[in-house]
Amino acid sequence: MEAVVWEGRERVAVADVPEPELPGVHGAIVRVSAASICGSDLHLFHETVPVVPGTILGHEAVGVVEAVGSQVSRVRPGDRVLIPAVIGCGSCPACRAGYPVGCTTLAVKVFGVSPFLPGTQAEKVAVPYADFNLWPLPAEMEDGDALLLTDIYPTGLYAAENASIAPGDVVLVIGCGPVGLCAIQCAQLFGPSVIAALDPIEERRCWAQRFGATVFATAAEATSYLGEITGGRGANAVIEAVGSEATLHLAMDAVSTGGRVSMVGVLVRSDVSFPLGSAFLKDISFRVGLVNVPRYLGRLEALVRHGRLQPRTMLTHSFSLAEAPLAYRTFDRKLGGCLKVCLRPARWCC
């Protein structure tokens, strides 16, 4: 089958790889109908996090169940399903507590970051513990909507929830990439009076404005505006959706005393300096983590069904799976205003 594999820094290829085997009696094989490229995939693309050559990439996909193990009862062959980016076994203490990222049964919990859990940018993918991890889709939900519920919309809702946004709050979102834009949309659900958004890229600011944010190109402009509308106190809540040391420090500077900072940008270096002094003196509540996708799917599905969210509008570009190298370049360089891409295996490109 065809799959997108990492070959080296800024080099991906579409390779012919063996079809996945059923991962035990609790697993399933899903034929992928649509996949996407996430900003997190670019960390591997640029080799800013370790990756093994030949790793099948991707952690965002929807598809159709092709085969299931003998102990699988929740999904059957022929079911359309969403594959969450982060998975678990469903029965260990961490999974039962709602934190599959801490699963003690699975050594790798995120698709496409290791050869031990091959990714979803492929014609087929093996999904362990299918009853816990696969999410059956309603017939009326389009692939484009479901695809963006695999990771970035749950992450956006998780970011907003972790920021404890209350009606009337002033919110700052740092970074208007796909996750930041999802966070803006989800923050609106909590009734803030103002959402300010910061990003240096004009196209992304236009998207943020479309979703109801007041936009700024520089940190100085954003902090000046926040100072004006809050009497110098700063934002009640800040969502960091970039994943850099500079934006982490900016979030701590921009938040008010007693405020909340929610970080969903990926920053996993061990040498990062944390602004502990600001956090301590301002009595800041700080939350950071990786989303438990299924926790949010019921709510997001309802919001899509009733037209409150339209995820597919963020899919600006579509490619066949065979065009993945071009898709990566387009997404990485934001060519043609690229915000989010859809990859379709050959069977579904019709």
N, C-alpha and C positions, 0 to 999 in steps of 0.2 A: 504494500500500500504506500501511498505518498504521505510524507510527513515533513514538517519544517524542522531542520536540525541546526544547531549552533556549530559553526566550523572554526570560528576564531573571532577576534575583536572586530566588530562591525561587519561580520560575514555570516550570513545564514544561507542555507540551500534547501531545496526540495529534493529529498532523497527517497529512494525505494527501500523501505524497511519492512521487517517481518510484521505480520498482523499480530495484534496483542492476543495473549491467551487469557482465558477466563481466570480472574484472580481468586480462585477458591469457591467454596460453596456459597459464600455470602456476596460474591462479586457479580459484575455485569460487564458486558461489552456494549458500547454505545457507538452507533454510526453517526458521525458528526455531520450535521446539516449546516451549521454556521459557527464560525469561531471569530475571535477578534484578537487584536494586539493591545496589550495594556502598557501603560507607562512603566510598570514594574518590569515588563519584559525588556525594556530598554536598558535596565541595569545589567542584565545578562548580555544583551546585544553589545554594549560598550565594555563589558567585562569589568564593571565597577564592583560586582560581587562575583565570587568564584563560580565557574561553570565548567563542566566537563565536555570536551568536544564530542559531538554526536548526540547530545541531549536533545530530545524532542521538546520543543518549546510550547508555551501557551497554557493559560489557566482560565480562559473564558470561552464557553461553548455550550451549544444546545444540540440536541440530536434525537435519534430514535433508538430505543433499546433493541439490540439484535439478539442477545443471548443473556441468560441469567443462571446463576448457580442454584443448586437444589434447595437451598435454605432461604432464597429470596421470595418474598410474598407481596411486597408493596408495589413493585413494578413488574411488568410482563413484557415480553417481546412485542414490538409494535407501538409501545407507549412513547409519546413525545416527552422529553425530559430536559430539564435544566441541570447542568453540572456545576455545583458550587466550586469556587476557586480553592477554598480551604476545606479539607475533609477530615473525618475522624472515624473511629470505630463504632461510636455510639454507645458503648457500654463501660468504658473506663471512667474513673471519677471525674476527670477533666471534661470529657464529652457529656456526661450526665449533668455536669454543672453548667453546660452551655459554652464551653471553651474548647472546640475541636483542635484549635491551634496548639493546645497543650496535651493532645492525645498521647497516651503512653504506650499504645499498641502499635501505631504507625510511626515508623522512623521519619518519614517525609510526609508532610501534611498539605503541601501546596503543589499542584500539578506543574510540570514543566520546569522545575528548578534542579532536578536531579534525574539521572538515568533510572533511579529506583521508583520513580513515579512519573512515567513519560507524560508529556503534555498533550494538550487538546488541539493543537494546530496540526491535525492529522485526519485521515479519513475515518479512523476508528480510535477509540480510547478505552482502556480497561479501568473500571471504577471499582475499587474495593468497597465492601460494606454498602452495597447498593441501597438497601432499605433505609439506611440512615442518611446517605449522601445524595441520592437522586431525588429531584423534585418534579413530580408529574405536572405537565402544563395543560391548562384548559385549551380546548380546541380553538377558541377564538383569539388566543394570544399569538401575535405574529412573532416569528423568529427574531426580528430586529429588536422588538421590545424585550423579549425574554433574554436575549444575549447580554444586554446591559444590566440585567438583574443578577448575573452570575458573580459580579464583583463590585463594579464601581457605584451603582446605586445603593446597594447595601452599605458600602463604605461611606457614601455620602450621608446616609441616614444615621449610621453609627457615629460619624463625626459630629453631626448636629445633636444627637442624643447625649453624647459625652460632653458636649459644651453646655448642657443643661440650659438651653435657651428658653426664656420665659417671655410671655407676651409683653411687648413694649421694649424689649432689649435692643441694644445697639450691637451689631455683630460685624466682625471683620473676617473675611475669608482671604487668606494669602495663597495665591496661586489659582489660576482659572483654566487649568488643564481639565481633562474629563472628570477627574475626581472632585476638583474644586467646584466645577459647574454643577455636579450632582449634589455637592454639599450646599450650594446656594439654593437649589430647588428644594432640597429637603429642609433646610433651615426655615424656609418660608412657611412650612407647615406648623411651626411653633409660634407664629405670631409676632416676630420681631418688628420694631418700628422702622429700623433701618438695617440694610445689609450693605456694607461697603466691601468692595472687592479690589484686589491689587494684582496686577499682572503687567509685565512690560510689553507683551505682544498684543497688538491692536485687535487682531481677529478674535482673540480670546476675550478681550474686554467687551467686544461687541456681543459675543455670546452671553457673557455675564450680565450685560445690560438688558439683553433680551429676556433673561430670566429674573429681572427685577432688581438687580444690584446697582448701586452707585459706584462707578468704576474709576480707578486711578492707575496711572502708569508708573508712579514712583512711590517709595515708602514715605518720602517727605510730604507729598501731596495727601496721601491717605491719613497720616498721623495728624497733619494740620487740620484736615476736615473733621476727624474724630474729636480733636480738641475743641473745635468750634461748637460742635453740636452737643457735646457732653460737659461743657464748662471745664475742660481740661482733665476730666477724669479718665477718659479712654474708653475702649469698648468693653461692654459687659462680658462678651465672649469672643474668642478668636479661634478660628479653625485654620490650622497650618496644613496645607495640602501640596507642599513642594518637596520637603524632605531634604533641607540643607541646614547647615549650622547657622548661616546668616539669617534665614527666615525663622528659625527657632528663637533666636535672640530677638528678632523683630516682634514676634508674637508676645514674648514676655514684656517687651517695652510698651507695646500698644494696648495691652489689657489693663483694665482698671484695677485699683486695689480691691481685693476680694473677688476678682473676676475669675474666669475659667478659660483655660487653653486646652484645646482638643487637637492632638497631632495625629494625622493619618498619612502624611508624607513619609516615604520610606527612607529612613536614615539609620543604617545599621553599622556604621563604622564605630570602632572601639575608642577612637581618639577624639570624639566630639566633646567640646567643653559645654557643660550645661550651665545656664545662667542662674545658678542657685541663689546668688545674692538677691537678684530681682524677685525671684519666686518667694524667697523667705520674707523680705521686707514688705512685699505687697500682698502677702497672704493669698497666693494664687493656688487654685486647684488645677492640677495638670493631669491629663489622661492621654495615654498613647497606647496603641495596640493594633492588632490585626483582627478584622471583622469576622464574626461568626455569621456567615451568609444566611443559613436557614432561619435564624432568629427573626430576620427582617422580611423574608419573602412573602409571607401572608399579607402583611400590611402593604408592601410595595405592589403586589399583584392586584390588590383592591384599588389602589390609587391609579394604576394603569387602566384597570377595567372601567373606572368611572371618569377617566379622562383628566385626572388631576396631574398625571405625569405622562409624558410621551417620549420614552427613552429613544425610540428609533430615529427621532429627529436629529440626534447627535451623531448618527452614522453618516458621515459625509462622503465616504469613499468605499467602493466595493471592488474586490479583486477575487480571482480564482485562487485556490490554494497554490497552484503552480506558479503564480505571480508573487509569492510571498517575499522574495528579496526586494522587488519593487515596492511592495506594500510596506515593508520595514523602512526603506529609505524615505518613502513618502510620509509615513507617520513620524519618523524620527526628525525629519527636517521641516515638517509642517508644510509640505509643498501643496500649493493650490488650496490653502486654507484648511488643510486636513486636521480634523479633530479626532475622529474615531473611524476605524476601518472594519469592514466585514470581509472575512475570508470564507469562500465557498468551495468545498471539494467538488471535483468534476461532476459527480453524479447529480449535484444540486444546482449546477450552473446552467440553467435552462430558462 
